Amino acid sequence: MTKFLEFERPIADLEGKIEELRHLSNTGDLNIAEEVSRLQTKADRLLHQAYSSLTPWQKVQVARHPDRPKFFDYLDVLVQDFMPLAGDRFFGEDCAIVGGFGRFMGRTVVVMGQQKGHDTESRIKHNFGMPKPEGYRKARRLMELADRFGFPVISFIDTAGAYPGIEAEERGQAEAIAKCIETCLKIKVPLISIVIGEGGSGGAIAIAAANAVLMLEHSIYSVISPEGCASILWRSATKAAEAAEAQRLTAQELHKLGIIDKIIQEPVGGAHRFKKVMTQQVKEEIEQTLKLFLSMDGAKILSSRREKFIKMGNKSL
């Protein structure tokens, strides 16, 4: 059953009435198909209206929806013969970033992504998608392997940010992120990144300094969460909606600024309502984008990626 967000309350009320009418219809001789159809049409109209004019804060809520497709949902559909690799060869394994070798559209690739989890047990296992230093060192190791063997890299971004715990700082969180970004910028194979939910701070860009960054229509990508921004600027997390507006963290704003390269449209109502449709769309977009770089040699792939990020600083805000 769909979990409704706060701004979807009128739609939730209508869906509840529709469900009640259907239940009554199944328990008696009442023919209420016409009334159900009328309410469903109204609910669909409200849904379309709501999602055609989402505020930045509402997009934050959609990006964090618990039923939104996670990395594993895309991995299961897009990649065949996936062989995960574990450990960073320094400290241990980090389950927030999962990565390994697989086949995408018949081509061997290295694929990795931040996995938040779907239930309490999996969220704890994957640390709610917040990697520790060993996660970024593992990602770096995977990218270096891809570079050595000439395999394209595909990364999926969905994290509130790198894990901020003391033990992560003790093990060199900032250094691990910086080295991961450095590796993104120096490999000579195509690197395609897709922001599927939250793209939070350095925790996201560590595996997203890519040749092409794609972003789902209702995802977010920012240097800090709206709540964190509000706590710093207004000393109150209650100003999160205002912070989200000021941060320009939506796909539409970021595309205008040249921070991302393409927006992947979501079905009306968000990716969480149509997971199969969304995964197929992402598959097609990755395939089309990857083709743009496969004909380039390593030097051209490297220089085009570096030039892209250098040009970002010249864009007017």
N, C-alpha and C positions, 0 to 999 in steps of 0.2 A: 504494500500500500504506500502511495506517495506521501512523503512527509512535507507538509506545507510550511512555507516561510511566513513571517509576520505580514509582509505586504500582500501575500496571497490569501489572506483570511476570507475575503468575499468569495473567492473561487472555492475555497475549502467548504464554506457554508453551502454553496450550491451543489458541490459534489456529494456532500452529506445527504442533502435532500434527495438527490438522484438515487443514491444507494438505498435510502429508506423506501422510496417508491418502487424500486426494482424488487426489494425484499417483499413488499406487500403484493406485488404482482405475482410472485412465485408461490405465495401462500394462499391464493384465492383465485376467483374468477374475474378479478378486476382487470380491465384493459386500460392501462395508463401510459401506453406507448407514446401517445401524442404529447402528454405532459412531460414525460422524460426527454423526448426529443427537443421540446421547447427549452427546457432547463439546460440541456447539454449544449445547445446552440449558444445560449447566453453565457454559459461557463467558458466555452471556447472563445467567445468574443472578448470576455474579460481577460482571459489568459493572454490573448494576442495583444490587447491594449496594454496590459501590464509589462510584457516583455519587449514591447516596441519602444518603451520610454523609461527604461530602468535608470535610476540614479546611480552614481558611483557606489554609494553605500549598499544599495540593493544588489549591485553586481558583486560586491564583496560577499554578501550572504549567499548568493547563488554559487559563487566559486567555492565556498566552504560547505555546500550542501552535503550532508552525510551520504547521500545516494549517488553523488556525482561519480562518473566512471574514474577509477583509480588506475595507476600504472599497470597493475596486473590484468585489468580488464582489456587494456589495449594490447598488452604483451600476448595474452592468450589468443587473440584474434589475428594480430598482425605478424607475429613471428613464429616460424616453425622450427622444430628441433632445437629449442633453446637450451643452452648448456651454461648454467650460472657458474661464476667463479667467485670464490670467497676469500676474504682476508686482504690485508694491506701489506703483508710481509714486514711489518714493523711492530704492531701491537695486537691486532685481532680482527674479528669480523664485525661489521656494522650492518644491521639489517634495514636501516632506513634507506640506504641506497642499494638497489639490487641491480646486478649487471652481468653480462656474459656474452657468449657468441650465439648466433642464431641465423636463420635464413629469412630475409624479407624479399618477397616477390622473386624467389629463386636465387637471390644474391646473398652471400655471407656478409653479415654486418656485426658490429659490436653494438649492443643495445643496453641502455641503463636508464634508471629512473628512480625517483623518490616515491616510496610506497607508504601511504598513510595508514592503510588498514581499513577494514569494513566493520569490525565489531571490537568489543573491548579487548579481547585476547590478542587479535592481530594488531591492533593499534599499539598495545604495549610492546609487543614483539618488535614492531618496526619503529618504535619510539615516536609515533605520531608523524612520521615522515621527516623528522628533524635529525639530520646526520651529525655524527661526531667526527673528529679528525680522521679516524681510520676509514670512515666512509668516503671521504674526499681523496684519501690516499689510494683507496681501492679504485675509485673512478679514474684517477691519474694513471694507475697501473693498466687499467683496461684500455685507455686511450693510447698509451704508449705501445701496447700490444697491437692495437688496430693499425697504428702508424707503421709498425715494423712489417706487418703482413699485407698492408694495403687494403684494409677493410674500412668502408664508411662507418661513421659513428652516428647513432640516433639516440638522443637523450630526451627524456620526458620529465618536465618540471612540475612539481606539486609539493611545495613545502612552505610552512610558515616562516622558515628560516633555519639556519644551523642551530644545533643544540647549544643553549647558553649556559649549561652547567659548569661548575667549577672544574670537574674532572676533564671536561673537554678543553677548557682553557689551559689546564696543566699539561695536556698532551699536545698543545700547539694548534688550536683551532684556526687562528688567523693565518698562520704559516701554511697550514694544509689547504685552506681555501685559495690563498694567493698562488701557491704552486699548481693547484688544479686549474685556475684561470690561465696561468702561464702555459700549461700543457695544451689547453684548448687553443691557444693562439699560435702554437708552434707546430702542431701536427700537420702533415701534408696530405691528409685524406679528408673527404667531405665530412663536415659535422653539422647535422641538422637537429635543432632543438624545438620542442613543442611544449608550450605552457598550457597544461590541461586543467589546472585549478588555481592554486596560489603560487606566485613566484615571489618569494620573500627574501629580500636583501641579498647579501653575498652567498647565502646558502643556496640560492637559485642560480645566480650568475656563474657560480663555480663550475657548473656543467652546461652553461648556456651561452658562453662566448663563442657563438657558432657562425658558420657561413650564412645560415638562414635561420631566423627565429620565427616560428609560427605560433599563433596564439588563438585559443578558442575564444569565441565572441564574448562570453561572459566570464572569462578568467581575469585575474588581476596580476600585476607585476610591479613591484615597488621596492624602494630602498628600506622601508620599514612598514610595519603593519599600521593601519589607521589608528588603532588603539594606542600603540606605542608612540606614534607621532603626536596624538592628542595629549598624552600624558606629559610629553616633553614641552610642547608649545603652550598648552592651556592648563597644565597640571591636573587634567581630568580626562579619564577615558570616555566620559559621556559625550565628549566632543568628537567622537570617532567619525560621525557622518560628515561633519565639516572638514575634518582632516582628509577623508577619502576624496572629497570634492577638490581640495587644494592640491592633492598629490598627483593628480592626473595619471591614475594607475590603471585605467581601463584600456582595453585593446584598441579602441577607437582613438584615444588620445595618444597612445604610444606609437600607433601607426603614423599619425600625423607628424610626430616628432622624429620618425625614422629609427626608433629604438627597436621595433620589431619589423619584420618584412612582410608578413601576410596575416590576415584575420581569417580563421576558419569559422564559417557561420554555423550556429547551433540551431537545431529544430526549435520551433516555437514552444516555449515552456522550459527550455534548458536541456542540457545534455543528460541530466539525471532521469528525464522522462523517456528518453529514446536512446538507450545505450548502444543498441545494435546499429542504428542509423549513424550515430556519432562516430563509432569506431570505424565504420566503413568510410566516412568522409575523411577522417584523419589518415587512413590508409592511402586513399587516393591523393591527398595533398602531399604526403611524404614522398610518394612515388614520383609525382610531377616535379617536386622540388629537387629531389635527388638526381634526377636526369639532367638538370641544369649543370651539375658539377662533375658528372662522371666522364665527360669528354675533356675535362681540363687535366693538365699534368699537375704534379705535386706543388711545383713552384707557384703556379697560377692560383691554385686553391689557397695556398698560404697567403699570398700577397693580397688576394681579393678579400679575405677575412680581415686581415690587418687594416687594409684601407677603409673597410666598412666602419670599423670602430674609431679610426682616426677622424673620419668625416663627421661622426656624431657630435663631436665637440664644436663643429662649425655651424651647426644648425641653430637658428634663432628660436628662443623660447617665447 
